[in-house]
């Protein structure tokens, strides 16, 4: 069996030194012949993965962050070449949803122990995504986050607060499941998986192999109520928020007044005023545990503090 190992040497914060040898050491006894290549710029992972498909390789192992994993996956959709994820990034959204440990060597053990299974992917105006697509506030946050020199959860939270200070909701016309609605929304997230990454859950109930997209609409509220949605997302309680409207659909169209910012799996982009999104069922093979996704709230002393803060603020404004 042949596999191409694609390593992004600058992803995340950890060193990739010796990773290629660790992959060979663990997988060679199973009959894998490993070819190692390295990325040097945006788009390299897609090109290198597409070459592996053309050469009939059985697998591509992507060692990097969400960008490297998603670029590699984009070239494998609809093929028989399976994706192995070796998480080396900061967010690791797809790996977390699939139950793949975010430690690189523990993630490698999943490739060793598991058989590939089929999952969904989605497209927006022919651009592929695997976890989340969004317009509105989260797209603005992604653009701000992309400009930061540091990565990670704390930097994402900082970008969120900075963007929130001057953000204005937009008007959207949404068509799905034979219905059309027009309203001003804080954001519209279309989700194939449950989270943005870093255990920030925007669609906690989403599954990645059901042929459906989970849509989360956050309605435009007042300054306080909208801010509290962010708290709920960070503590894993977003589905209980009164500003949230969720539904499932195999496809959805979103129209706005003009072209503008979006994010595709956290990467900022500018797309047309009309956005056509579709789920492609069971079109990507990936090494992952067979059990279905189970939502586990991200509970830490910090997130518990946020929950207490939200409760206190709510009580204060109810007086």
Phi and psi restraints in degrees (value plus and minus 20) as a CYANA .aco file:
   2 UNK   PHI    -129.1   -89.1
   2 UNK   PSI     120.1   160.1
   3 UNK   PHI    -158.4  -118.4
   3 UNK   PSI     125.8   165.8
   4 UNK   PHI    -125.3   -85.3
   4 UNK   PSI     102.7   142.7
   5 UNK   PHI    -113.1   -73.1
   5 UNK   PSI      95.3   135.3
   6 UNK   PHI    -124.3   -84.3
   6 UNK   PSI      95.6   135.6
   7 UNK   PHI    -132.0   -92.0
   7 UNK   PSI     108.2   148.2
   8 UNK   PHI    -114.2   -74.2
   8 UNK   PSI      86.6   126.6
   9 UNK   PHI     -90.0   -50.0
   9 UNK   PSI     -35.0     5.0
  10 UNK   PHI    -131.9   -91.9
  10 UNK   PSI     -12.0    28.0
  11 UNK   PHI     -93.3   -53.3
  11 UNK   PSI     129.8   169.8
  12 UNK   PHI      41.5    81.5
  12 UNK   PSI    -173.6  -133.6
  13 UNK   PHI    -140.4  -100.4
  13 UNK   PSI     -32.6     7.4
  14 UNK   PHI    -108.9   -68.9
  14 UNK   PSI     137.5   177.5
  15 UNK   PHI     -95.7   -55.7
  15 UNK   PSI     123.2   163.2
  16 UNK   PHI    -118.8   -78.8
  16 UNK   PSI     -11.7    28.3
  17 UNK   PHI     -80.6   -40.6
  17 UNK   PSI     107.0   147.0
  18 UNK   PHI      64.0   104.0
  18 UNK   PSI     -24.0    16.0
  19 UNK   PHI     -84.8   -44.8
  19 UNK   PSI     -60.6   -20.6
  20 UNK   PHI     -81.4   -41.4
  20 UNK   PSI     -59.6   -19.6
  21 UNK   PHI     -88.6   -48.6
  21 UNK   PSI     -56.6   -16.6
  22 UNK   PHI     -85.1   -45.1
  22 UNK   PSI     -58.1   -18.1
  23 UNK   PHI     -84.6   -44.6
  23 UNK   PSI     -66.8   -26.8
  24 UNK   PHI     -82.5   -42.5
  24 UNK   PSI     -63.8   -23.8
  25 UNK   PHI     -81.3   -41.3
  25 UNK   PSI     -60.0   -20.0
  26 UNK   PHI    -100.2   -60.2
  26 UNK   PSI     -57.0   -17.0
  27 UNK   PHI    -119.5   -79.5
  27 UNK   PSI     -42.2    -2.2
  28 UNK   PHI     -78.7   -38.7
  28 UNK   PSI     -59.9   -19.9
  29 UNK   PHI     -82.1   -42.1
  29 UNK   PSI     -38.4     1.6
  30 UNK   PHI    -107.1   -67.1
  30 UNK   PSI     -22.3    17.7
  31 UNK   PHI      82.2   122.2
  31 UNK   PSI     -11.0    29.0
  32 UNK   PHI    -103.5   -63.5
  32 UNK   PSI     113.8   153.8
  33 UNK   PHI    -123.6   -83.6
  33 UNK   PSI      95.9   135.9
  34 UNK   PHI    -124.1   -84.1
  34 UNK   PSI     108.0   148.0
  35 UNK   PHI    -131.1   -91.1
  35 UNK   PSI     105.3   145.3
  36 UNK   PHI    -123.1   -83.1
  36 UNK   PSI     111.2   151.2
  37 UNK   PHI    -153.8  -113.8
  37 UNK   PSI     141.1   181.1
  38 UNK   PHI    -146.0  -106.0
  38 UNK   PSI     124.5   164.5
  39 UNK   PHI    -109.0   -69.0
  39 UNK   PSI     133.5   173.5
  40 UNK   PHI    -151.2  -111.2
  40 UNK   PSI     -32.4     7.6
  41 UNK   PHI    -178.8  -138.8
  41 UNK   PSI     150.5   190.5
  42 UNK   PHI     -79.8   -39.8
  42 UNK   PSI     114.3   154.3
  43 UNK   PHI      76.1   116.1
  43 UNK   PSI     -35.5     4.5
  44 UNK   PHI     -81.4   -41.4
  44 UNK   PSI     -62.1   -22.1
  45 UNK   PHI     -83.2   -43.2
  45 UNK   PSI     -59.1   -19.1
  46 UNK   PHI     -83.9   -43.9
  46 UNK   PSI     -64.7   -24.7
  47 UNK   PHI     -83.0   -43.0
  47 UNK   PSI     -65.3   -25.3
  48 UNK   PHI     -87.6   -47.6
  48 UNK   PSI     -57.4   -17.4
  49 UNK   PHI     -89.3   -49.3
  49 UNK   PSI     -59.3   -19.3
  50 UNK   PHI     -83.2   -43.2
  50 UNK   PSI     -57.4   -17.4
  51 UNK   PHI     -82.2   -42.2
  51 UNK   PSI     -59.6   -19.6
  52 UNK   PHI     -84.1   -44.1
  52 UNK   PSI     -59.5   -19.5
  53 UNK   PHI     -82.7   -42.7
  53 UNK   PSI     -66.1   -26.1
  54 UNK   PHI     -82.9   -42.9
  54 UNK   PSI     -50.3   -10.3
  55 UNK   PHI    -110.3   -70.3
  55 UNK   PSI     -16.1    23.9
  56 UNK   PHI      58.0    98.0
  56 UNK   PSI       2.7    42.7
  57 UNK   PHI     -85.9   -45.9
  57 UNK   PSI     123.9   163.9
  58 UNK   PHI     -96.2   -56.2
  58 UNK   PSI     -44.1    -4.1
  59 UNK   PHI    -174.4  -134.4
  59 UNK   PSI     136.2   176.2
  60 UNK   PHI    -143.3  -103.3
  60 UNK   PSI     107.1   147.1
  61 UNK   PHI    -125.1   -85.1
  61 UNK   PSI      97.4   137.4
  62 UNK   PHI    -121.7   -81.7
  62 UNK   PSI      95.7   135.7
  63 UNK   PHI    -130.1   -90.1
  63 UNK   PSI      82.9   122.9
  64 UNK   PHI     153.0   193.0
  64 UNK   PSI    -183.3  -143.3
  65 UNK   PHI    -108.5   -68.5
  65 UNK   PSI    -186.5  -146.5
  66 UNK   PHI     -77.9   -37.9
  66 UNK   PSI     -57.8   -17.8
  67 UNK   PHI     -81.9   -41.9
  67 UNK   PSI     -66.4   -26.4
  68 UNK   PHI     -85.3   -45.3
  68 UNK   PSI     -64.1   -24.1
  69 UNK   PHI     -83.0   -43.0
  69 UNK   PSI     -65.8   -25.8
  70 UNK   PHI     -88.9   -48.9
  70 UNK   PSI     -58.9   -18.9
  71 UNK   PHI     -82.1   -42.1
  71 UNK   PSI     -62.7   -22.7
  72 UNK   PHI     -85.1   -45.1
  72 UNK   PSI     -66.2   -26.2
  73 UNK   PHI     -80.2   -40.2
  73 UNK   PSI     -56.6   -16.6
  74 UNK   PHI     -78.7   -38.7
  74 UNK   PSI     -52.7   -12.7
  75 UNK   PHI    -102.5   -62.5
  75 UNK   PSI     -34.4     5.6
  76 UNK   PHI    -117.9   -77.9
  76 UNK   PSI     -32.9     7.1
  77 UNK   PHI     -77.9   -37.9
  77 UNK   PSI     110.5   150.5
  78 UNK   PHI      61.9   101.9
  78 UNK   PSI     -19.9    20.1
  79 UNK   PHI    -125.2   -85.2
  79 UNK   PSI     155.9   195.9
  80 UNK   PHI    -114.1   -74.1
  80 UNK   PSI     -20.4    19.6
  81 UNK   PHI    -100.3   -60.3
  81 UNK   PSI     102.5   142.5
  82 UNK   PHI    -108.2   -68.2
  82 UNK   PSI     131.4   171.4
  83 UNK   PHI    -118.4   -78.4
  83 UNK   PSI     109.0   149.0
  84 UNK   PHI    -131.2   -91.2
  84 UNK   PSI     109.9   149.9
  85 UNK   PHI    -124.7   -84.7
  85 UNK   PSI     102.1   142.1
  86 UNK   PHI    -134.7   -94.7
  86 UNK   PSI      75.0   115.0
  87 UNK   PHI     -86.5   -46.5
  87 UNK   PSI     106.9   146.9
  88 UNK   PHI    -158.7  -118.7
  88 UNK   PSI       0.5    40.5
  89 UNK   PHI    -130.1   -90.1
  89 UNK   PSI    -182.4  -142.4
  90 UNK   PHI    -120.3   -80.3
  90 UNK   PSI     -60.3   -20.3
  91 UNK   PHI    -110.2   -70.2
  91 UNK   PSI     -70.3   -30.3
  92 UNK   PHI      33.6    73.6
  92 UNK   PSI      26.8    66.8
  93 UNK   PHI     -81.2   -41.2
  93 UNK   PSI     -69.0   -29.0
  94 UNK   PHI     -87.2   -47.2
  94 UNK   PSI     -62.3   -22.3
  95 UNK   PHI     -80.7   -40.7
  95 UNK   PSI     -65.6   -25.6
  96 UNK   PHI     -81.5   -41.5
  96 UNK   PSI     -64.7   -24.7
  97 UNK   PHI     -81.9   -41.9
  97 UNK   PSI     -59.1   -19.1
  98 UNK   PHI     -99.1   -59.1
  98 UNK   PSI     -24.0    16.0
  99 UNK   PHI      60.4   100.4
  99 UNK   PSI       2.8    42.8
 100 UNK   PHI    -110.4   -70.4
 100 UNK   PSI     105.4   145.4
 101 UNK   PHI     -76.5   -36.5
 101 UNK   PSI     122.1   162.1
 102 UNK   PHI    -104.0   -64.0
 102 UNK   PSI     -25.8    14.2
 103 UNK   PHI     -95.8   -55.8
 103 UNK   PSI     111.0   151.0
 104 UNK   PHI     -76.8   -36.8
 104 UNK   PSI     -65.7   -25.7
 105 UNK   PHI     -94.8   -54.8
 105 UNK   PSI     -49.8    -9.8
 106 UNK   PHI     -91.2   -51.2
 106 UNK   PSI     -57.1   -17.1
 107 UNK   PHI     -82.8   -42.8
 107 UNK   PSI     -56.6   -16.6
 108 UNK   PHI     -81.8   -41.8
 108 UNK   PSI     -53.2   -13.2
 109 UNK   PHI     -84.2   -44.2
 109 UNK   PSI     -48.9    -8.9
 110 UNK   PHI     -82.7   -42.7
 110 UNK   PSI     -61.9   -21.9
 111 UNK   PHI     -82.1   -42.1
 111 UNK   PSI     -58.6   -18.6
 112 UNK   PHI     -86.3   -46.3
 112 UNK   PSI     -60.2   -20.2
 113 UNK   PHI    -114.7   -74.7
 113 UNK   PSI     -46.8    -6.8
 114 UNK   PHI    -127.6   -87.6
 114 UNK   PSI     136.1   176.1
 115 UNK   PHI    -112.9   -72.9
 115 UNK   PSI     133.5   173.5
 116 UNK   PHI     -84.7   -44.7
 116 UNK   PSI     123.5   163.5
 117 UNK   PHI    -148.5  -108.5
 117 UNK   PSI     141.0   181.0
 118 UNK   PHI    -110.9   -70.9
 118 UNK   PSI     115.0   155.0
 119 UNK   PHI    -149.8  -109.8
 119 UNK   PSI     150.6   190.6
 120 UNK   PHI    -107.2   -67.2
 120 UNK   PSI     139.7   179.7
 121 UNK   PHI    -155.9  -115.9
 121 UNK   PSI     152.6   192.6
 122 UNK   PHI    -155.4  -115.4
 122 UNK   PSI     142.2   182.2
 123 UNK   PHI    -150.7  -110.7
 123 UNK   PSI     127.2   167.2
 124 UNK   PHI    -146.9  -106.9
 124 UNK   PSI      95.8   135.8
 125 UNK   PHI      28.1    68.1
 125 UNK   PSI      23.5    63.5
 126 UNK   PHI      54.1    94.1
 126 UNK   PSI     -17.2    22.8
 127 UNK   PHI    -109.4   -69.4
 127 UNK   PSI     107.6   147.6
 128 UNK   PHI     -99.1   -59.1
 128 UNK   PSI     124.6   164.6
 129 UNK   PHI    -164.1  -124.1
 129 UNK   PSI     141.6   181.6
 130 UNK   PHI    -143.9  -103.9
 130 UNK   PSI     -45.9    -5.9
 131 UNK   PHI    -134.0   -94.0
 131 UNK   PSI     -92.7   -52.7
 132 UNK   PHI    -159.0  -119.0
 132 UNK   PSI     127.2   167.2
 133 UNK   PHI    -146.1  -106.1
 133 UNK   PSI     124.1   164.1
 134 UNK   PHI    -172.3  -132.3
 134 UNK   PSI     131.9   171.9
 135 UNK   PHI    -145.2  -105.2
 135 UNK   PSI     131.8   171.8
 136 UNK   PHI      81.6   121.6
 136 UNK   PSI    -159.8  -119.8
 137 UNK   PHI     -80.8   -40.8
 137 UNK   PSI     -63.4   -23.4
 138 UNK   PHI     -87.0   -47.0
 138 UNK   PSI     -49.5    -9.5
 139 UNK   PHI     -87.6   -47.6
 139 UNK   PSI     -59.6   -19.6
 140 UNK   PHI     -85.6   -45.6
 140 UNK   PSI     -58.9   -18.9
 141 UNK   PHI     -85.0   -45.0
 141 UNK   PSI     -61.8   -21.8
 142 UNK   PHI     -80.7   -40.7
 142 UNK   PSI     -59.6   -19.6
 143 UNK   PHI     -84.6   -44.6
 143 UNK   PSI     -61.4   -21.4
 144 UNK   PHI     -88.1   -48.1
 144 UNK   PSI     -61.1   -21.1
 145 UNK   PHI     -84.0   -44.0
 145 UNK   PSI     -56.5   -16.5
 146 UNK   PHI     -84.6   -44.6
 146 UNK   PSI     -43.3    -3.3
 147 UNK   PHI    -105.8   -65.8
 147 UNK   PSI     -29.6    10.4
 148 UNK   PHI     -96.7   -56.7
 148 UNK   PSI     126.6   166.6
 149 UNK   PHI     -98.6   -58.6
 149 UNK   PSI     -52.4   -12.4
 150 UNK   PHI    -117.9   -77.9
 150 UNK   PSI     133.0   173.0
 151 UNK   PHI    -134.2   -94.2
 151 UNK   PSI    -198.6  -158.6
 152 UNK   PHI      88.1   128.1
 152 UNK   PSI     153.7   193.7
 153 UNK   PHI     -84.1   -44.1
 153 UNK   PSI     -62.7   -22.7
 154 UNK   PHI     -85.2   -45.2
 154 UNK   PSI     -58.8   -18.8
 155 UNK   PHI     -86.2   -46.2
 155 UNK   PSI     -57.8   -17.8
 156 UNK   PHI     -84.1   -44.1
 156 UNK   PSI     -62.0   -22.0
 157 UNK   PHI     -83.6   -43.6
 157 UNK   PSI     -60.8   -20.8
 158 UNK   PHI     -80.3   -40.3
 158 UNK   PSI     -65.2   -25.2
 159 UNK   PHI     -82.3   -42.3
 159 UNK   PSI     -56.4   -16.4
 160 UNK   PHI     -82.6   -42.6
 160 UNK   PSI     -68.2   -28.2
 161 UNK   PHI     -87.8   -47.8
 161 UNK   PSI     -59.0   -19.0
 162 UNK   PHI     -84.1   -44.1
 162 UNK   PSI     -61.1   -21.1
 163 UNK   PHI     -90.1   -50.1
 163 UNK   PSI     -58.7   -18.7
 164 UNK   PHI     -81.3   -41.3
 164 UNK   PSI     -50.2   -10.2
 165 UNK   PHI     -81.3   -41.3
 165 UNK   PSI     -45.7    -5.7
 166 UNK   PHI    -151.4  -111.4
 166 UNK   PSI      -6.1    33.9
 167 UNK   PHI    -104.1   -64.1
 167 UNK   PSI     120.0   160.0
 168 UNK   PHI    -138.9   -98.9
 168 UNK   PSI     108.4   148.4
 169 UNK   PHI     -79.1   -39.1
 169 UNK   PSI     137.6   177.6
 170 UNK   PHI    -139.7   -99.7
 170 UNK   PSI     145.4   185.4
 171 UNK   PHI    -115.1   -75.1
 171 UNK   PSI     110.1   150.1
 172 UNK   PHI    -149.7  -109.7
 172 UNK   PSI     124.8   164.8
 173 UNK   PHI    -130.0   -90.0
 173 UNK   PSI     100.1   140.1
 174 UNK   PHI    -135.8   -95.8
 174 UNK   PSI     106.3   146.3
 175 UNK   PHI    -139.5   -99.5
 175 UNK   PSI     102.4   142.4
 176 UNK   PHI    -181.5  -141.5
 176 UNK   PSI     126.9   166.9
 177 UNK   PHI      33.8    73.8
 177 UNK   PSI      15.3    55.3
 178 UNK   PHI      57.4    97.4
 178 UNK   PSI     -10.9    29.1
 179 UNK   PHI    -143.1  -103.1
 179 UNK   PSI     134.7   174.7
 180 UNK   PHI    -152.0  -112.0
 180 UNK   PSI     111.5   151.5
 181 UNK   PHI    -151.0  -111.0
 181 UNK   PSI     128.9   168.9
 182 UNK   PHI    -147.5  -107.5
 182 UNK   PSI     104.1   144.1
 183 UNK   PHI    -182.0  -142.0
 183 UNK   PSI     142.4   182.4
 184 UNK   PHI    -104.3   -64.3
 184 UNK   PSI     106.5   146.5
 185 UNK   PHI    -150.0  -110.0
 185 UNK   PSI     129.9   169.9
 186 UNK   PHI     -92.0   -52.0
 186 UNK   PSI     -62.1   -22.1
 187 UNK   PHI    -181.1  -141.1
 187 UNK   PSI     138.7   178.7
 188 UNK   PHI    -148.1  -108.1
 188 UNK   PSI      97.8   137.8
 189 UNK   PHI    -132.4   -92.4
 189 UNK   PSI     109.1   149.1
 190 UNK   PHI    -132.3   -92.3
 190 UNK   PSI      97.8   137.8
 191 UNK   PHI    -140.8  -100.8
 191 UNK   PSI     107.6   147.6
 192 UNK   PHI    -110.5   -70.5
 192 UNK   PSI     -49.2    -9.2
 193 UNK   PHI    -144.3  -104.3
 193 UNK   PSI    -197.4  -157.4
 194 UNK   PHI    -108.5   -68.5
 194 UNK   PSI     -41.6    -1.6
 195 UNK   PHI    -161.5  -121.5
 195 UNK   PSI     140.7   180.7
 196 UNK   PHI     -93.2   -53.2
 196 UNK   PSI     -49.8    -9.8
 197 UNK   PHI     112.3   152.3
 197 UNK   PSI     146.5   186.5
 198 UNK   PHI      35.4    75.4
 198 UNK   PSI       5.5    45.5
 199 UNK   PHI      40.2    80.2
 199 UNK   PSI      10.9    50.9
 200 UNK   PHI    -112.5   -72.5
 200 UNK   PSI      80.0   120.0
 201 UNK   PHI    -108.4   -68.4
 201 UNK   PSI      95.1   135.1
 202 UNK   PHI    -117.5   -77.5
 202 UNK   PSI     -42.1    -2.1
 203 UNK   PHI    -163.6  -123.6
 203 UNK   PSI      53.8    93.8
 204 UNK   PHI     -76.2   -36.2
 204 UNK   PSI     -47.0    -7.0
 205 UNK   PHI    -112.6   -72.6
 205 UNK   PSI     -19.6    20.4
 206 UNK   PHI     -86.6   -46.6
 206 UNK   PSI     122.2   162.2
 207 UNK   PHI    -139.7   -99.7
 207 UNK   PSI     139.2   179.2
 208 UNK   PHI    -128.1   -88.1
 208 UNK   PSI      -9.6    30.4
 209 UNK   PHI    -158.6  -118.6
 209 UNK   PSI       5.1    45.1
 210 UNK   PHI    -124.1   -84.1
 210 UNK   PSI     -20.2    19.8
 211 UNK   PHI      55.4    95.4
 211 UNK   PSI      -8.6    31.4
 212 UNK   PHI    -148.3  -108.3
 212 UNK   PSI     131.6   171.6
 213 UNK   PHI    -121.8   -81.8
 213 UNK   PSI     117.5   157.5
 214 UNK   PHI    -115.5   -75.5
 214 UNK   PSI      99.0   139.0
 215 UNK   PHI    -122.5   -82.5
 215 UNK   PSI     107.7   147.7
 216 UNK   PHI    -137.0   -97.0
 216 UNK   PSI      97.6   137.6
 217 UNK   PHI    -127.5   -87.5
 217 UNK   PSI     104.0   144.0
 218 UNK   PHI    -121.6   -81.6
 218 UNK   PSI      92.9   132.9
 219 UNK   PHI     -90.1   -50.1
 219 UNK   PSI     136.3   176.3
 220 UNK   PHI     -93.6   -53.6
 220 UNK   PSI      98.0   138.0
 221 UNK   PHI    -136.2   -96.2
 221 UNK   PSI    -183.8  -143.8
 222 UNK   PHI    -102.5   -62.5
 222 UNK   PSI     157.5   197.5
 223 UNK   PHI     -77.9   -37.9
 223 UNK   PSI     -64.5   -24.5
 224 UNK   PHI     -89.2   -49.2
 224 UNK   PSI     -71.7   -31.7
 225 UNK   PHI     -83.2   -43.2
 225 UNK   PSI     -55.6   -15.6
 226 UNK   PHI     -90.3   -50.3
 226 UNK   PSI     -59.0   -19.0
 227 UNK   PHI     -81.9   -41.9
 227 UNK   PSI     -56.7   -16.7
 228 UNK   PHI     -88.5   -48.5
 228 UNK   PSI     -41.8    -1.8
 229 UNK   PHI     -81.0   -41.0
 229 UNK   PSI     -60.2   -20.2
 230 UNK   PHI     -81.6   -41.6
 230 UNK   PSI     -60.6   -20.6
 231 UNK   PHI     -79.8   -39.8
 231 UNK   PSI     -64.7   -24.7
 232 UNK   PHI     -83.6   -43.6
 232 UNK   PSI     -56.0   -16.0
 233 UNK   PHI     -85.8   -45.8
 233 UNK   PSI     -60.5   -20.5
 234 UNK   PHI     -91.6   -51.6
 234 UNK   PSI     -46.2    -6.2
 235 UNK   PHI    -122.7   -82.7
 235 UNK   PSI     -14.7    25.3
 236 UNK   PHI      58.5    98.5
 236 UNK   PSI      10.4    50.4
 237 UNK   PHI    -142.6  -102.6
 237 UNK   PSI      -0.1    39.9
 238 UNK   PHI     -85.8   -45.8
 238 UNK   PSI     -51.7   -11.7
 239 UNK   PHI     -88.1   -48.1
 239 UNK   PSI     -35.0     5.0
 240 UNK   PHI    -114.6   -74.6
 240 UNK   PSI     -23.0    17.0
 241 UNK   PHI     -94.5   -54.5
 241 UNK   PSI     119.9   159.9
 242 UNK   PHI     -91.0   -51.0
 242 UNK   PSI     -36.9     3.1
 243 UNK   PHI    -107.4   -67.4
 243 UNK   PSI     -22.5    17.5
 244 UNK   PHI    -115.8   -75.8
 244 UNK   PSI     115.8   155.8
 245 UNK   PHI    -145.4  -105.4
 245 UNK   PSI     105.0   145.0
 246 UNK   PHI    -145.8  -105.8
 246 UNK   PSI     129.7   169.7
 247 UNK   PHI    -180.3  -140.3
 247 UNK   PSI     148.2   188.2
 248 UNK   PHI    -136.5   -96.5
 248 UNK   PSI     127.1   167.1
 249 UNK   PHI    -180.6  -140.6
 249 UNK   PSI     129.8   169.8
 250 UNK   PHI     -97.6   -57.6
 250 UNK   PSI     -40.6    -0.6
 251 UNK   PHI    -175.4  -135.4
 251 UNK   PSI     138.1   178.1
 252 UNK   PHI    -176.4  -136.4
 252 UNK   PSI     125.1   165.1
 253 UNK   PHI    -138.4   -98.4
 253 UNK   PSI     117.5   157.5
 254 UNK   PHI    -144.6  -104.6
 254 UNK   PSI     107.0   147.0
 255 UNK   PHI    -139.3   -99.3
 255 UNK   PSI     123.2   163.2
 256 UNK   PHI    -157.3  -117.3
 256 UNK   PSI     160.0   200.0
 257 UNK   PHI     -92.6   -52.6
 257 UNK   PSI     -45.9    -5.9
 258 UNK   PHI    -179.8  -139.8
 258 UNK   PSI     149.2   189.2
 259 UNK   PHI     -83.0   -43.0
 259 UNK   PSI     137.3   177.3
 260 UNK   PHI    -198.6  -158.6
 260 UNK   PSI    -185.4  -145.4
 261 UNK   PHI     -92.0   -52.0
 261 UNK   PSI     122.3   162.3
 262 UNK   PHI    -160.6  -120.6
 262 UNK   PSI     151.3   191.3
 263 UNK   PHI    -149.4  -109.4
 263 UNK   PSI     124.4   164.4
 264 UNK   PHI    -141.9  -101.9
 264 UNK   PSI      87.5   127.5
 265 UNK   PHI      31.8    71.8
 265 UNK   PSI      22.3    62.3
 266 UNK   PHI      66.3   106.3
 266 UNK   PSI     -29.9    10.1
 267 UNK   PHI    -110.9   -70.9
 267 UNK   PSI     102.7   142.7
 268 UNK   PHI     -91.3   -51.3
 268 UNK   PSI     125.6   165.6
 269 UNK   PHI    -176.8  -136.8
 269 UNK   PSI     138.1   178.1
 270 UNK   PHI    -129.9   -89.9
 270 UNK   PSI     104.7   144.7
 271 UNK   PHI    -148.1  -108.1
 271 UNK   PSI     153.3   193.3
 272 UNK   PHI     -83.4   -43.4
 272 UNK   PSI     149.7   189.7
 273 UNK   PHI     -87.8   -47.8
 273 UNK   PSI     -49.1    -9.1
 274 UNK   PHI    -124.0   -84.0
 274 UNK   PSI     110.8   150.8
 275 UNK   PHI    -143.9  -103.9
 275 UNK   PSI      97.4   137.4
 276 UNK   PHI    -127.9   -87.9
 276 UNK   PSI      97.6   137.6
 277 UNK   PHI    -137.1   -97.1
 277 UNK   PSI     116.3   156.3
 278 UNK   PHI    -161.1  -121.1
 278 UNK   PSI     122.0   162.0
 279 UNK   PHI    -110.7   -70.7
 279 UNK   PSI     115.7   155.7
 280 UNK   PHI    -133.1   -93.1
 280 UNK   PSI      88.5   128.5
 281 UNK   PHI     -98.5   -58.5
 281 UNK   PSI     108.7   148.7
 282 UNK   PHI      34.2    74.2
 282 UNK   PSI      25.3    65.3
 283 UNK   PHI    -131.3   -91.3
 283 UNK   PSI     -12.6    27.4
 284 UNK   PHI    -156.0  -116.0
 284 UNK   PSI     109.1   149.1
 285 UNK   PHI    -117.3   -77.3
 285 UNK   PSI     111.2   151.2
 286 UNK   PHI    -162.9  -122.9
 286 UNK   PSI     120.8   160.8
 287 UNK   PHI     -92.9   -52.9
 287 UNK   PSI      94.8   134.8
 288 UNK   PHI    -181.4  -141.4
 288 UNK   PSI     136.0   176.0
 289 UNK   PHI     -79.0   -39.0
 289 UNK   PSI     128.6   168.6
 290 UNK   PHI     -95.3   -55.3
 290 UNK   PSI     -46.1    -6.1
 291 UNK   PHI     -81.5   -41.5
 291 UNK   PSI     126.8   166.8
 292 UNK   PHI     -91.9   -51.9
 292 UNK   PSI     136.7   176.7
 293 UNK   PHI     -81.5   -41.5
 293 UNK   PSI     112.0   152.0
 294 UNK   PHI    -140.7  -100.7
 294 UNK   PSI     104.6   144.6
 295 UNK   PHI     -91.4   -51.4
 295 UNK   PSI     108.0   148.0
 296 UNK   PHI    -143.9  -103.9
 296 UNK   PSI      93.6   133.6
 297 UNK   PHI     -76.7   -36.7
 297 UNK   PSI     126.4   166.4
 298 UNK   PHI    -105.4   -65.4
 298 UNK   PSI      68.3   108.3
 299 UNK   PHI    -121.4   -81.4
 299 UNK   PSI      96.6   136.6
 300 UNK   PHI    -156.4  -116.4
 300 UNK   PSI     149.9   189.9
 301 UNK   PHI     -74.1   -34.1
 301 UNK   PSI     -56.0   -16.0
 302 UNK   PHI     -88.1   -48.1
 302 UNK   PSI     -64.2   -24.2
 303 UNK   PHI     -89.9   -49.9
 303 UNK   PSI     -54.0   -14.0
 304 UNK   PHI     -84.1   -44.1
 304 UNK   PSI     -57.7   -17.7
 305 UNK   PHI     -84.4   -44.4
 305 UNK   PSI     -60.0   -20.0
 306 UNK   PHI     -81.9   -41.9
 306 UNK   PSI     -59.3   -19.3
 307 UNK   PHI     -83.8   -43.8
 307 UNK   PSI     -63.0   -23.0
 308 UNK   PHI     -84.6   -44.6
 308 UNK   PSI     -58.3   -18.3
 309 UNK   PHI     -84.5   -44.5
 309 UNK   PSI     -63.1   -23.1
 310 UNK   PHI     -80.2   -40.2
 310 UNK   PSI     -63.9   -23.9
 311 UNK   PHI     -82.2   -42.2
 311 UNK   PSI     -62.5   -22.5
 312 UNK   PHI     -84.9   -44.9
 312 UNK   PSI     -62.7   -22.7
 313 UNK   PHI     -84.9   -44.9
 313 UNK   PSI     -62.1   -22.1
 314 UNK   PHI     -78.9   -38.9
 314 UNK   PSI     -64.7   -24.7
 315 UNK   PHI     -84.4   -44.4
 315 UNK   PSI     -59.4   -19.4
 316 UNK   PHI     -81.1   -41.1
 316 UNK   PSI     -64.1   -24.1
 317 UNK   PHI    -102.8   -62.8
 317 UNK   PSI     -28.1    11.9
 318 UNK   PHI    -106.4   -66.4
 318 UNK   PSI     -33.0     7.0
